[in-house]
């Protein structure tokens, strides 16, 4: 029987996984969620004998039930191949008492590769399954990493175009260079004069604009998304939490059934939601630690039950987390509201009109497995420096936010459970912030001189993704005001 998907905002007719992937966002503006979260069919012992690709199949077949075995295995094989620079795809590195789950060994050296390597294949397969004749236009907002990973995934994929909006002054030098040098006749990159939330709001507004949708339909286009609002982005992220737990068990780091904690540096809430879904599937996870930077809207929410985006937007050294509207939180809200679409809609409307909402005491009780912390800029830098000096292991700024939160949590609670820290980006992507944290003497160096110094310091090879952009030509120069995003899209497509 097929697992169906429903909107978080209405009781409209549920749809298949392939249709949910194609649409990206529900017609009522809600996010698609599975009608139920399936349980793992294999024991942890059985899972520990599988490689990443086999684990991916065992997890994803339970969610994407209208894909045939052949279709799903083909998507997995094409996604998790030699574009990853480690055989293990998502290796665990033990350092200073925690296990760092390195999710940055893909083509664009960030965790988004884990899902965006497979999404184009899922999407094109879904289009064929549903006899879609229109060209699919992937419309995406990025705070730095999704954009490049999506561009790389969809570049020259037949039957698609991809348009990425990013905050012009809100990403790292390397992140921007990776995007604006992207090749592919179907790729478009636009910097906006505004922040990530402005970009995300503009994209959502276009998805919800029925008039624009009809106009595009006439021209033979339909929108879909590569953001984690697309269930086809979220499901592949569950895999690495299942895989990493099975690996700890295989390596005899944990006993069968032993609970571990998971710490995730979080902006849009998708990555930690994937860990929560893994827990719901049966992975023995105790606490889920939601780690924020100075934009601590999620920390405040977990402390108070009030989500309030009416605050200063702070640019930090962990730009992928510089977000005040965490879109994926809506999926958790729907779940803790007892799958009440009307209640979810009411709260999302309050967020849209007043900029805040408050959940009930009962809803708060239902998210007890989550705890939250945040790291200020100085704490993030200090964590990078201390970990390097103690162990020689170098982490990026986002991972450092998570490590800082973990260290504080362990001290405050005395909880010594084995812990996985999601390491979401390569330090090479944020070389200046990382090297300045280690020693300010590096501050005068150029961006790529810093990369060379980081290689010496960490004893690791410079990733291919960085080597490629050193001399790559800038191919995308469009910049627009935040209120001109739709006009820009229409100019590209019409």
C-alpha positions as CSV (number, residue, x, y, z in Angstrom):
1,X,0.0,0.0,0.0
2,X,1.3,3.5,-0.9
3,X,2.3,5.9,1.9
4,X,0.4,9.1,1.1
5,X,1.3,12.7,1.8
6,X,-0.9,15.4,3.2
7,X,-0.6,19.2,3.6
8,X,0.2,20.7,7.0
9,X,-2.4,23.4,6.4
10,X,-5.6,21.6,5.2
11,X,-7.4,18.3,5.0
12,X,-7.2,18.3,1.2
13,X,-6.9,14.9,-0.6
14,X,-3.6,13.2,0.2
15,X,-1.2,12.6,-2.7
16,X,1.5,10.1,-3.6
17,X,5.2,10.7,-2.8
18,X,6.1,11.3,-6.4
19,X,3.4,14.0,-6.7
20,X,4.5,15.6,-3.5
21,X,8.1,15.8,-4.8
22,X,6.9,17.3,-8.1
23,X,4.8,20.0,-6.4
24,X,7.3,20.9,-3.7
25,X,4.7,23.0,-1.8
26,X,1.0,22.2,-1.3
27,X,-1.5,24.4,-3.1
28,X,-2.7,25.8,0.2
29,X,0.9,26.9,1.1
30,X,1.5,24.0,3.5
31,X,4.3,21.5,3.5
32,X,3.8,17.9,2.6
33,X,4.2,15.3,5.5
34,X,3.7,11.5,5.4
35,X,0.4,10.3,6.7
36,X,2.4,8.2,9.1
37,X,6.2,7.7,9.8
38,X,7.1,4.1,8.9
39,X,9.2,1.9,11.1
40,X,12.5,0.4,10.0
41,X,12.1,-3.1,8.7
42,X,15.6,-4.3,9.4
43,X,17.3,-4.7,12.8
44,X,20.3,-2.5,13.7
45,X,22.5,-5.6,13.3
46,X,21.2,-6.1,9.7
47,X,21.6,-2.4,8.9
48,X,25.2,-2.4,10.2
49,X,26.1,-4.8,7.4
50,X,24.9,-2.4,4.7
51,X,26.8,0.3,2.8
52,X,25.4,3.8,2.4
53,X,23.6,3.1,-0.9
54,X,22.0,0.0,0.6
55,X,20.9,1.9,3.7
56,X,19.5,4.6,1.5
57,X,17.3,2.1,-0.2
58,X,16.1,0.5,3.0
59,X,15.1,3.9,4.4
60,X,13.7,5.6,1.3
61,X,11.6,2.7,0.0
62,X,9.5,3.1,3.1
63,X,8.7,6.7,2.3
64,X,8.7,6.7,-1.5
65,X,6.3,3.8,-1.9
66,X,5.1,4.6,-5.4
67,X,8.7,4.4,-6.8
68,X,9.5,0.9,-8.0
69,X,12.6,-0.9,-6.6
70,X,14.3,-0.4,-10.0
71,X,13.5,3.3,-10.1
72,X,14.7,4.0,-6.6
73,X,17.9,2.0,-6.8
74,X,18.7,3.7,-10.1
75,X,18.3,7.2,-8.4
76,X,20.5,6.1,-5.5
77,X,23.2,4.7,-7.7
78,X,23.4,7.9,-9.8
79,X,23.4,10.1,-6.7
80,X,25.9,8.4,-4.3
81,X,28.8,7.7,-6.7
82,X,32.3,9.0,-7.3
83,X,31.3,12.6,-6.8
84,X,31.8,11.9,-3.1
85,X,35.5,11.9,-2.1
86,X,35.2,9.2,0.6
87,X,34.1,5.7,0.0
88,X,31.9,5.8,3.1
89,X,29.9,8.8,1.9
90,X,29.2,10.0,5.5
91,X,32.2,9.0,7.7
92,X,32.2,9.5,11.5
93,X,35.3,11.1,13.1
94,X,35.8,10.8,16.9
95,X,37.2,13.9,18.5
96,X,37.2,15.2,22.1
97,X,34.5,12.7,23.2
98,X,32.0,13.3,20.4
99,X,31.4,11.7,17.0
100,X,31.5,14.2,14.1
101,X,29.3,13.0,11.3
102,X,31.1,14.5,8.2
103,X,28.4,15.3,5.7
104,X,30.5,17.5,3.5
105,X,32.3,15.0,1.2
106,X,30.1,15.7,-1.9
107,X,30.6,17.9,-4.9
108,X,29.9,21.2,-3.1
109,X,31.4,20.3,0.3
110,X,28.3,20.9,2.4
111,X,25.6,18.6,3.8
112,X,23.1,19.7,1.2
113,X,24.9,17.4,-1.2
114,X,23.6,14.4,0.7
115,X,20.0,15.1,-0.5
116,X,20.6,17.3,-3.5
117,X,22.6,14.7,-5.3
118,X,19.5,12.5,-5.5
119,X,16.7,15.1,-5.8
120,X,17.1,15.7,-9.5
121,X,16.8,12.0,-10.2
122,X,13.8,11.6,-7.9
123,X,12.2,14.6,-9.6
124,X,12.7,13.5,-13.2
125,X,11.6,10.0,-12.3
126,X,8.5,11.5,-10.6
127,X,7.8,13.6,-13.7
128,X,7.9,10.5,-16.0
129,X,5.7,8.5,-13.6
130,X,3.0,11.3,-13.6
131,X,3.2,11.9,-17.4
132,X,4.3,15.5,-16.8
133,X,5.0,17.3,-20.1
134,X,5.8,20.7,-18.7
135,X,9.4,21.8,-18.1
136,X,10.1,21.8,-14.4
137,X,11.4,25.1,-13.0
138,X,13.3,24.6,-9.7
139,X,12.8,27.8,-7.7
140,X,15.0,28.0,-4.6
141,X,16.2,30.4,-2.0
142,X,19.5,29.8,-0.3
143,X,21.4,31.0,2.7
144,X,24.6,29.7,1.0
145,X,24.8,26.0,0.6
146,X,21.5,24.7,-0.8
147,X,22.0,27.0,-3.9
148,X,25.3,25.5,-5.1
149,X,24.3,21.9,-4.3
150,X,21.0,22.4,-6.2
151,X,22.7,24.1,-9.1
152,X,25.3,21.3,-9.3
153,X,22.6,18.6,-9.1
154,X,20.3,20.1,-11.7
155,X,22.9,21.6,-14.2
156,X,21.9,20.4,-17.7
157,X,19.3,17.9,-16.4
158,X,16.9,17.5,-19.3
159,X,13.4,18.9,-18.8
160,X,14.5,21.3,-15.9
161,X,15.6,24.8,-15.3
162,X,16.9,26.0,-11.9
163,X,16.7,29.6,-10.6
164,X,18.5,30.3,-7.3
165,X,18.1,33.5,-5.2
166,X,20.7,34.3,-2.5
167,X,21.3,37.3,-0.2
168,X,24.0,39.3,-2.1
169,X,25.9,40.3,1.1
170,X,24.9,37.4,3.3
171,X,27.1,34.4,2.1
172,X,30.8,33.7,2.3
173,X,33.2,34.5,-0.5
174,X,33.6,30.8,-1.3
175,X,29.8,30.2,-1.2
176,X,29.2,33.1,-3.6
177,X,32.0,32.1,-6.0
178,X,30.7,28.5,-6.1
179,X,27.3,29.8,-7.2
180,X,28.2,32.5,-9.7
181,X,30.7,30.3,-11.5
182,X,28.1,27.5,-12.0
183,X,28.0,26.1,-15.6
184,X,24.9,24.8,-17.3
185,X,22.5,26.3,-19.9
186,X,19.6,25.8,-17.5
187,X,21.1,27.5,-14.5
188,X,20.3,31.0,-13.2
189,X,21.7,32.7,-10.1
190,X,20.4,36.0,-8.7
191,X,21.7,37.9,-5.7
192,X,19.0,39.9,-3.9
193,X,19.4,43.1,-1.9
194,X,18.1,41.6,1.3
195,X,18.6,38.7,3.6
196,X,17.7,35.0,3.3
197,X,14.3,35.4,4.8
198,X,13.5,38.0,2.1
199,X,14.6,35.4,-0.5
200,X,12.6,32.6,1.0
201,X,9.5,34.8,1.4
202,X,9.8,35.8,-2.3
203,X,10.1,32.2,-3.4
204,X,7.1,31.1,-1.3
205,X,5.0,34.0,-2.7
206,X,5.7,32.9,-6.2
207,X,4.7,29.3,-5.4
208,X,1.4,30.6,-3.9
209,X,0.7,33.0,-6.8
210,X,-2.1,31.2,-8.8
211,X,-2.0,33.9,-11.6
212,X,1.7,33.4,-12.1
213,X,1.2,29.6,-12.1
214,X,-1.4,29.9,-14.8
215,X,0.9,32.1,-16.9
216,X,3.8,29.6,-16.5
217,X,1.5,26.7,-17.4
218,X,0.6,28.5,-20.7
219,X,4.3,28.7,-21.5
220,X,4.8,25.0,-20.6
221,X,6.5,25.4,-17.2
222,X,5.7,24.3,-13.6
223,X,7.4,25.2,-10.4
224,X,9.0,22.8,-8.0
225,X,11.5,23.4,-5.1
226,X,14.9,22.1,-4.1
227,X,14.6,23.6,-0.6
228,X,13.9,21.3,2.3
229,X,10.3,22.3,2.1
230,X,10.3,19.6,-0.6
231,X,9.8,16.2,0.9
232,X,12.2,14.8,-1.7
233,X,14.9,16.8,0.0
234,X,14.0,15.8,3.5
235,X,13.7,12.0,3.1
236,X,17.3,11.4,1.9
237,X,18.5,13.3,5.0
238,X,17.0,10.7,7.3
239,X,19.4,8.1,5.8
240,X,22.6,9.4,7.3
241,X,21.2,9.3,10.8
242,X,20.2,5.7,10.4
243,X,23.6,4.9,8.8
244,X,25.7,6.6,11.4
245,X,23.9,4.9,14.3
246,X,24.4,1.5,12.5
247,X,28.1,2.4,12.1
248,X,28.5,3.1,15.7
249,X,27.0,-0.2,16.5
250,X,29.1,-2.0,13.9
251,X,32.3,-0.5,15.3
252,X,31.2,-1.5,18.8
253,X,31.1,2.1,20.0
254,X,27.6,1.5,21.4
255,X,25.6,-1.5,22.6
256,X,22.5,-2.7,20.8
257,X,19.6,-0.4,21.6
258,X,21.9,2.2,23.4
259,X,20.4,5.7,23.2
260,X,22.6,8.4,21.7
261,X,22.1,12.2,21.4
262,X,22.3,14.1,18.2
263,X,23.4,17.7,17.9
264,X,22.5,19.7,14.7
265,X,23.4,23.3,13.8
266,X,20.1,24.5,12.7
267,X,18.6,27.4,10.7
268,X,15.7,26.1,8.6
269,X,15.1,23.1,10.9
270,X,15.2,20.5,8.0
271,X,18.3,18.7,9.1
272,X,17.3,18.2,12.7
273,X,13.8,17.3,11.6
274,X,15.3,14.4,9.6
275,X,17.0,13.2,12.8
276,X,13.6,13.4,14.6
277,X,12.0,11.3,11.8
278,X,14.9,8.8,12.2
279,X,14.1,8.6,15.9
280,X,10.4,8.1,15.0
281,X,11.4,5.2,12.7
282,X,13.1,3.4,15.6
283,X,16.7,4.7,15.7
284,X,17.5,4.9,19.5
285,X,18.0,8.6,19.8
286,X,17.6,10.2,23.2
287,X,17.9,14.0,23.0
288,X,17.9,16.1,19.8
289,X,20.0,19.2,20.5
290,X,19.0,22.2,18.3
291,X,22.0,24.5,18.0
292,X,21.5,28.1,17.0
293,X,23.9,31.0,16.3
294,X,23.2,34.6,17.4
295,X,20.0,34.4,15.3
296,X,18.5,32.3,18.1
297,X,14.9,32.3,17.2
298,X,14.7,28.5,17.6
299,X,16.5,28.5,20.9
300,X,14.0,31.1,22.3
301,X,11.1,29.0,20.8
302,X,12.2,25.8,22.6
303,X,12.7,27.8,25.9
304,X,9.4,29.6,25.8
305,X,7.0,28.0,23.3
306,X,6.8,31.4,21.6
307,X,8.2,31.7,18.0
308,X,9.0,35.4,17.4
309,X,10.7,36.5,14.2
310,X,10.4,40.2,15.2
311,X,14.0,40.8,16.0
312,X,17.3,42.1,14.6
313,X,18.7,39.9,11.8
314,X,22.4,39.3,12.6
315,X,25.0,38.4,10.0
316,X,27.4,35.8,11.5
317,X,30.3,33.6,10.5
318,X,27.8,30.7,10.1
319,X,25.7,32.3,7.4
320,X,23.7,29.2,6.5
321,X,22.1,29.5,9.9
322,X,21.3,33.2,9.5
323,X,17.6,32.6,9.3
324,X,14.6,34.0,11.3
325,X,11.8,32.0,9.6
326,X,12.5,28.2,10.0
327,X,10.3,26.8,7.4
328,X,10.6,23.1,8.4
329,X,9.5,23.8,11.9
330,X,5.9,23.8,10.5
331,X,6.2,20.0,10.0
332,X,7.0,19.5,13.7
333,X,4.2,22.0,14.7
334,X,1.7,19.9,12.7
335,X,2.9,16.7,14.5
336,X,2.8,18.1,18.0
337,X,-0.6,19.7,17.3
338,X,-1.9,16.2,16.9
339,X,-1.9,16.5,13.1
340,X,-4.4,19.3,13.3
341,X,-4.1,21.2,10.0
342,X,-6.5,24.0,11.2
343,X,-4.3,24.7,14.3
344,X,-1.2,24.7,12.1
345,X,-2.8,27.1,9.6
346,X,-3.8,29.4,12.5
347,X,-0.3,29.5,13.8
348,X,1.3,30.0,10.4
349,X,-1.1,32.8,9.7
350,X,-0.2,34.5,13.0
351,X,3.5,34.2,12.0
352,X,2.7,35.8,8.6
353,X,0.6,38.7,10.0
354,X,2.1,39.4,13.4
355,X,5.5,37.8,13.1
356,X,4.9,35.5,16.1
357,X,2.9,32.6,17.5
358,X,2.6,30.7,20.8
359,X,2.0,26.9,21.1
360,X,-0.1,25.3,23.8
361,X,1.3,23.6,26.9
362,X,0.2,20.2,25.5
363,X,2.2,20.9,22.3
364,X,5.3,21.9,24.4
365,X,5.0,18.6,26.3
366,X,5.0,16.7,23.0
367,X,8.5,18.0,22.0
368,X,10.3,17.0,25.1
369,X,13.0,15.1,23.2
370,X,14.2,18.4,21.8
371,X,16.5,20.7,23.7
372,X,18.2,23.8,22.5
373,X,21.2,26.0,22.9
374,X,23.0,28.7,21.1
375,X,26.6,29.9,20.6
376,X,27.6,33.6,20.2
377,X,30.3,34.5,17.7
378,X,33.1,34.5,20.3
379,X,32.1,31.1,21.5
380,X,32.0,29.7,18.0
381,X,35.5,30.9,17.3
382,X,36.8,29.7,20.7
383,X,35.4,26.2,20.0
384,X,37.2,25.9,16.7
385,X,40.5,27.0,18.4
386,X,40.2,24.7,21.4
387,X,39.2,21.6,19.4
388,X,42.1,22.2,17.0
389,X,44.7,22.8,19.8
390,X,43.4,19.7,21.8
391,X,43.0,17.2,18.9
392,X,44.3,18.7,15.6
393,X,40.8,18.4,14.2
394,X,39.5,21.4,12.3
395,X,35.8,22.1,12.0
396,X,33.8,24.8,10.2
397,X,31.8,27.6,11.9
398,X,28.4,25.8,11.7
399,X,29.8,22.6,13.2
400,X,31.5,24.8,15.8
401,X,28.1,26.2,16.8
402,X,26.9,22.7,17.4
403,X,30.0,21.6,19.2
404,X,29.8,24.7,21.5
405,X,26.2,23.9,22.3
406,X,27.0,20.3,23.0
407,X,29.9,21.2,25.4
408,X,27.6,23.5,27.4
409,X,24.8,20.9,27.5
410,X,27.1,18.2,28.7
411,X,28.5,20.5,31.5
412,X,25.0,21.7,32.5
413,X,23.3,18.4,32.6
414,X,26.0,15.8,33.2
415,X,24.5,13.8,30.3
416,X,27.4,11.7,29.1
417,X,25.4,9.7,26.4
418,X,27.4,9.0,23.2
419,X,26.7,11.9,20.9
420,X,26.8,12.5,17.1
421,X,27.4,16.1,16.0
422,X,26.2,16.8,12.5
423,X,29.3,18.4,10.7
424,X,27.5,20.2,8.0
425,X,30.2,21.9,6.0
426,X,33.9,21.7,5.2
427,X,36.1,24.2,7.0
428,X,37.5,25.1,3.5
429,X,34.1,26.7,2.7
430,X,34.6,29.2,5.5
431,X,38.4,29.4,5.5
432,X,38.8,33.0,6.7
433,X,36.5,32.6,9.8
434,X,38.1,29.2,10.6
435,X,41.7,30.4,10.3
436,X,41.0,33.7,12.2
437,X,39.6,31.6,15.0
438,X,42.8,29.5,15.2
439,X,45.1,32.5,15.0
440,X,44.5,36.1,13.9
441,X,47.9,36.2,12.2
442,X,46.2,34.7,9.1
443,X,43.8,37.7,8.7
444,X,45.9,39.5,6.1
445,X,46.0,36.6,3.7
446,X,43.9,36.4,0.5
447,X,41.0,33.9,0.3
448,X,42.9,31.2,-1.5
449,X,46.1,31.7,0.4
450,X,44.0,30.9,3.5
451,X,42.9,27.7,1.8
452,X,46.5,26.6,1.4
453,X,47.3,27.4,5.0
454,X,44.2,25.5,6.2
455,X,45.4,22.5,4.2
456,X,48.8,22.6,6.0
457,X,47.2,23.2,9.4
458,X,44.6,20.4,9.1
459,X,46.8,17.9,7.2
460,X,43.9,17.4,4.7
461,X,43.8,17.8,0.9
462,X,42.2,20.9,-0.6
463,X,38.8,19.7,-1.9
464,X,38.2,19.6,-5.6
465,X,35.3,22.0,-5.2
466,X,37.7,24.7,-4.0
467,X,40.4,24.0,-6.6
468,X,37.7,24.3,-9.3
469,X,36.6,27.8,-8.4
470,X,40.1,29.3,-7.9
471,X,40.3,30.2,-11.6
472,X,36.6,29.7,-12.7
473,X,35.0,32.5,-14.7
474,X,32.0,34.4,-13.2
475,X,29.0,33.4,-15.3
476,X,26.1,34.9,-13.3
477,X,25.9,38.6,-12.5
478,X,22.2,39.3,-12.0
479,X,21.3,41.3,-8.8
480,X,17.7,42.5,-8.0
481,X,15.8,44.2,-5.2
482,X,13.8,41.8,-3.0
483,X,10.5,43.1,-4.4
484,X,11.6,42.4,-8.0
485,X,12.1,38.6,-7.7
486,X,9.0,37.6,-9.6
487,X,9.7,40.2,-12.3
488,X,13.2,38.6,-12.6
489,X,11.8,35.1,-12.9
490,X,9.3,36.2,-15.6
491,X,12.1,37.9,-17.5
492,X,14.1,34.6,-17.5
493,X,11.2,32.4,-18.4
494,X,8.9,34.5,-20.6
